[in-house]
Amino acid sequence: MLLSLYTFYVSSPVLIPLTLAMLITMLFSPVMSVFDGLKIPRPLSASLVMAVVVAAAGAGAYGLSGPARDWLQKLPQNGAKIDHMLRSIKRPFAQIQQATDQLASTAEGSQPTLPQRVQLATPGLTERLVGGGAQFAATVSVIFVLVYFLLSAGDTFLRKLVSVIPTLSDKKRTVEIIRSIEKDISFYLIMMLLINIGLGVGVAIITSILGIPDPLLWGTLTVVFSFAPYIGKLAVAVTLFIVSMITFDTLGNALIAPVSYILLMSAVHLAVPFIVRRRLLLNPVAIFVAIIFLGWIWGITGALLAVPLLASFKTICERVSGLNPIAAFLTP
């Protein structure tokens, strides 16, 4: 068991791009099915899909980079304003911190002087950003190439798998299982994407009505952050609270946007069981455990992949009779 965990941890530079590529391929499978119906060759249709994705992502990143840079510049300039608005909230915590500091200073007066600590210099922010940017670009390039080849291959790997199965009945059963798994996972990913887009549109409308600049930026961030359960939604609420404090002059007005988002998010979560098939819903405890586990092994990327991978695993368990008890445990 420990060896398996260590293997997953060490091989993360390979497993993470491969996992992302497979999930993205399943997300695009309905589009590829349409192209297949039009008798368009797989390499050509895969090129068209990837070209549209790259163009949309590039246009979005270029269009939102300016507003994002402006807000990052506003944040330190409005630090005093944010601190003043939060003073009423921070006052009880400040009193606790003051009492703690007094106890610490009293304890230090009765203790001998500790030896000086030597701390090695760590890379600066610029070096970290440059290194992280290069690694991110390399990972995105690998994922792009993998998705293209997986989309171009189509049923090649499935046909090769079926060819090595001895009996005809087992061949049919294998194809049915794989097709149903692909269909369910694709449906789940598409529905989650549409739900997150709906949340993003709602946040864009809320910020536009309230007069917060760049509503498209906050809607896009909501779509991206919503893929991370719990943590992502908390990040959206905190982000809306910060930009509201920069935009408005009172704490009451600054709370409208995050509270409206929380109400919208709650309404969407109540509607999810009616939108997504129940057999694709997941146990909240299992989701939380999966986030902790994959976040521990693969970091932030693992936390983002936790829910899609858990849904994929649950779908597989439902299709394999010996794993049905696990699927029942993962169902709410």
Secondary structure by P-SEA (a helix, b strand, c coil): caaaaaaaaaacccaaaaaaaaaaaaaaaaaaaaaaaacccaaaaaaaaaaaaaaaaaaaaaaaaaaaaaaaaacccaaaaaaaaacccaaaaaaaaaaaaaaaaaaaaacccccbbbbcccccaaaaaaaaaaaaaaaaaaaaaaaaaaaaacaaaaaaaaaacccaaaaaaaaaaaaaaaaaaaaaaaaaaaaaaaaaaaaaaaaaaacccaaaaaaaaaaaaccccaaaaaaaaaaaaaaaaaccccccccaaaaaaaaaaaaaaaaaccccccccccccaaaaaaaaaaaaaaccaaaaaaaaaaaaaaaaaaaacccaaaaaaaacc
